[in-house]
Amino acid sequence: MSAASASPFSVRTMLWVVAAGILAFAGLLILGTYAPDLRNGRNGGAHALSTSAIGFHGLADLIDGLPWEDWSYFVRSDGEWDGKELLVLTPEPGTDPDEIGKRLAPRADKPTLIVLPKWWVRQMPQKPAWVESAGTLPVEEIQRLIRQVPNFALHRSAGGQLRAVNGLPADAATGGPAQLQTISGRNLRPLIVDGEGRIVLAEVGGRPLYILADPDLLNNQGLASADTARAAIAMIDWLNSSGAETVDFDLTLNGFGRSPSLMKLALEPPFLALTLCLLGAALLAGIQALFRFGPPAREEREIAFGKRALVDNSAALLKLAHRQHRVGGRYALLTRDAVVAATGAPAQADEAALDAYLDRLAEPRFSELAAAARVAADPAELAQAARALYRWRRDVIREG
């Protein structure tokens, strides 16, 4: 089989295949690492990524479209809770109250707004980003979320005109939804109340912690009304009056945070430089291994063909019996017979006459070389005597 037919692919083709495989594996590794962070969040939930009726993506877009410098920011990492900006928390049914407390701990003097959930919804099978109402959540399910207010309680009543109190701008209040959700409890300072004085938006314990009882004043469903949208902007602007330029929407509470991992650590600064150095070193090592040793050696047959197999087996037996040096005499006889046949020596001559005849053909004399081969005591002496006989034979009959 020729070298050209040994491989159906050229070296260049194989290099391209290997390079494509490495790139595909690297891409798969990176996508697998960051896949949880790339979710669009349109699952119908009550959070700032959701475009459903109960979501708050419309509020984030509304803030981004304001003529002043405020814009929305989505918090995806635990270490981003302690900024001076207004942080909006949107807990959902099933949220752990301890997780809310964890986010409030570093924000004792920083504005934080908790928007309570209200609606029990189901995703629409054909449009997962949309939801349909299944009624309101049980009051107890919502009350358990707030541990920061003693005697905290949730109430529902018919909607009506809302009004701002205790310094909140009047345009921050508008008409309430048809089914209004209100709260009560100790240490609550009302900021928005209904016609009966029931609290819709409250400040907690004299600190910049605010609780909005009814999410319909800020969610996508509520912002469909221009009056509600204007009131929402006025409310957010007043709550974020600390000089901050952004409004932060926490997503970690809703399961859209960036989960730490060793792969992310290796692919992000400052360890990205180390990762690139290691990849470069591996590439250089691969190139050196590829070009250092040349083409691969062809594998020898375990059993040789024909006469060579016979010779190899005989040599192996002699080596096993440690009798290699005993074949010197036989090699001398083979050399004598070959030269006699090639030079036309007398056919009826005896061994002594043949040796005398061969001694006259060339120096050194054949009899001396044959004697050295017969008395060789080890493989090294035998090899030296055999080489001498071979050179003598080549000189006499002009071989090679």
N, C-alpha and C positions, 0 to 999 in steps of 0.2 A: 504494500500500500504506500503510495507516495505521500510526501509531506503535505502537498496541496489538498489531498483528499482526506487527510486525517481529521480536520475540523471543518465543519460546514460554515463557520462564522469567522470573519476576519478579526484581527486584534482590535481595530477601531470600533467595530460593531459591538464587541464584548465590553469595551470601555464605556460606550454609550449606554448599554444595558445596565451596567453596574452603577453608573452615575445617575441614571433615571431611578433605579431602585433606591439609592441612598436619598435622593431628593424626595421621593414619594414617602419613604419612611420618616424623614425629618418633618415633612408637612403633616403627616398623620399624627406624629408625636406632639407637634405644636397645637394642632387643632384639638386633639384629645385633652391637652392641658388647659386650654382656654375655652373649651366648649361651654362649660357652665356659665362663664361670664358673657358669652355672646348671645344668650337668650334674649329675645325682644320683650319678654314680659307680658305679652298680650294674651293672658290666660283668663281674663275676665275678673281678676281680683281687684281689691280696693287698695291700690297703690299707684305711685306716680308713673309707672310704665304702662298701666292699663288704659285702654281706650274704650272700655265698656262703660255702661251708665254709672256704675259705682266707682270707677277709677278716677284718678286725679291727673291724668296726662294733659287734659285740657287746661288745668290751672298752671302747669309747668309751661305749656306753650304760651299761655296768656302773659305770664311773667316775662318770658323771653321776648315778647312783642312790645313791651312797654317802651316809651320813648326815653325814660331815664335809664340809669346804668344797671339796675337790678337784672339778674338773670337766674335761671334755675340751675341747680347742681344736684346730681344724683350721688348719694353717699353709698358706696359699695364696700368700704373697708371699715373695720372696727376703729381704727385710729383716727377717723375723720369726724368724730362726734364732738370734739371740743372746740370747734371754731366759734367765733362771735356771731356768726350769721344765725338767722332764725332756722331752727331745725324742725321739720314737720314729720311727725310720727303718725303712721296710719296703720294701727294694729287691726288684725282681722280675727274672725272667730278661730279659736284654737291657739292664739298667740299666748306665750308664756308671760305672765305678769312680771316675773323676775327679769326677763329680757328687756322689758320697758324700763324697769328700775336701773338696769345696767347702763342703759343709754342716758338716763337722767343724771346719774351719779356725777359725771364730770361737768355738768352744766348748771350748777347751782346759781350762777349769776348771768347765765346766757339764755336768750329767749328760745323757748321750746313750745311747740304747739302739738297737742295730742288730739287727733280727730277720731272720735269714736265711731265704730261701725254701726250700721243700722239694718241693712237689708240681708235677708237670706235669699241667695240666688242660685240658679243652675246654669251651667254653660249650655249654649245651644250647640247641638251635635254638628250641624253643618257649618257653623261659624264660631269656632272656639273663643274668639276674642269678644264675642257678644254674650250677654246673659239675659235670662228672664227671671222675673221676680217669683219667689216662692213664699213671700210674706216677710215680716220683720223678724229679726233675731229675738230670742227670749231675753227678757230684761236681765235675768241672772247671768247669762252668758256675757253680757257687756259689763255689768257691774264688777265682775271678778277681775277685770283688767286693771282697775284703778285701786292701788293700795296706798296712794299718797294722800288721800282725802279721808279723814274719819267720817263715819256715818254716810259714806257716799251712796247715793241712790239715783236711779234713772226712772224717768217718767215719760209718758206719751200723752199727747193731747191734740185737739184740733188746731190747725195752723191759724195764723193771723198776722197782723202787722207786728214787726219787730222794731225795737228801738235801742239805740246805743246809750249807755250810761257811764258814769265815772270816768269821763275824759275821752272815751272812744269817739272818733268823729261820727257825726250823725249819718253821713253817707255810707258808713260801714254796715248799716242795718237796712233791711228791706223787708218785703213781705215774706213770711215763712212758708214752708211747704204745707201741703194739705194735712199731713200727719207729722206733727212736730215732736221732736225728742228733746227733753230738757233734763237737767241734773240738779241735785241738791246735796248739801253736805257742809261740814264745818270748814272754816278757813277758806271759803269761796267768795271771792269779790266779783260780783257780776259786771260784765262789760256789755253784753247783749241780753235783753230779756224780752219776753212776749208781753201781750197786753195784760196778763195777770201777774206779771213780775217774776215768772218762772225763768230760771237761768238757762240761756242757750250757749253763751260763751263766758268763761270765768277765768279769773286769775287765781292761782292757788298759793295760799300762805304768804302773800306779800313778796313773792319772788317771781321772776319772769317765766313762770310755767303756766301755760294756758290750756284749757280743755274746751274743745268745741263739741257740744253734745250732738248736734245734727250735721252729718256729713253732706246733706243735700245743699248746704250753703256754699260748698267748695267743689263738689264732685262734678263729673262731666254732665250728668243729668241736670244738676242745678244751674250750671254755667250756660245751658242752652238759652236761659233768659238773660237779656242784656242788663236788666236791673240787678239781678243776682251777680252777674259778672263784675259790674262796677262796684257793688258792695264788697265782693270778695277781694278785689284789688285794694280797696281802701282799708279793709281789715288787715290784710297781709302787710301792707306798707306801714301801718301803725305798729303792728307787732314787731316788725323788723326795723324799728327806728333806732338801732344801735350804731348806725353809720356803716353797716355792712353793705356790700354790693351784690350779694347773692342770697338766694333762698334755698336752703338745703332740704332735699327730700330723702329721708332714710329709706333704703331698699333692703338693708340687711335684716330688718325685722320681718320682711315679707319673703325671705329666702332667696334674694337676688344679690347677696354679697359675694365678694371675691374670696373664695376659700383658699387659704395658704397651702402650698405644697412644695416639695423639694424641686420639682421640675420648674415651677414658676420662679423659685429662688435662683435656679441656674440660668434662666432665660431673661432675667431682669437685672438692671444695675443694682449694686455694684459688681455682682458675680458674673454678669454677662461677659465681661472682659476675660475672666478666667476660663469660662466655657469656650470662648472663641480661641483662646490660646491652646487649650487642650485639643480642640478640633483641628487646628492648624498643625500641631505636633503629630496627631494621628495621621493626617493627610501626608505629611512629609515622610513618616515612617512607612506608610503604605507605598509611596512612590519609590523609596529606597529598596524596599523588599521586592518590588516589581521589576526593577531594572538591575539589581545587584547580581543576581545569579544567572541571568540569561534565560534562554529557552529551557523548558523542562527536559530532563534526560529521559531517553526512551528506555522503557523497562525491558530488561533482558529476559529471554525465555528461561523458564525453569529447567527444561530439558532440551538440549541442543539437537540439531538435525543430524542424521546419518553417521558418517565416520567421526565427526567431531564428538558426537555423544559417546561413541566407543572409546575415543582417546580420553575424553574427560573422565569417564568412569574408571578407566584403567589407571589414570593418574591419581584419582581419588583413592583407589585401593592401595596403590604404592605408598601414598602419603600416610594413609591410615596405618600401614604396616611399618612405616619408617624405613622403607627400602628404596627411596628415590635414588640414592647414590649407586645402587647396584645395577642400574640400567646403562651405565657408561659404556661397558663393553659391547652391549647390543647396538648402541648408537654408532660406535666405531665400525662394527661390521656392516651396518646399513650404509654408512658413508663409503666404505670400501667397495661394496657391491655397486653403488650408484656410479662411482668414478670408473670402475672397471668396465661397466656397461657403456659408459659415455665415451671412453677413450679407446675402446677396441683392444683390450689386453688379451694375451694368448688364452685361449679357451681351456687348454689342458694343463695350465700351470698350477702348481700346488700353492699352499698359503705362503710359504716362505718366498717362493718366486714372485708371487703377487705383491707381497709387502716390499720386496726389493724393487720391483717395477714401479710401485707407487712412490717409493722414497725418491726415485730419480725425477719425478714429475715437477716437484716444487718444494721450496723450503717454507717452513720447517718440515722435517721428514714425517711422513704419515705414521711410521712405526712409533715415533716418539709421542705424537699426539694421541694415538690409540692407547698406548701404555698409560698416559696421564688420565685418560678417561676411565680405564679399567680400575685404576687404583684410587679414584676419587673417594674421599672418606666422608664427605658431607654434601648437602645440596649446593653449597656455594662453590666448592671445588668442581662439582659435576657441571654446574652451569658455565664455569670458566672454560673447562675442557671442551664442552659441547660447542661453545662459541668459536673456539680455536679450530675445531674440526669443520665447522660450517664455513668459516672464512677460507680455509684451505681448499675445501671442495669448490667453493665459488670461484677461487682463483684458477683452479685446474681446468674446470669445464666451462669457465666464463659465464656463470649464471648471474642474473640480476643486471 
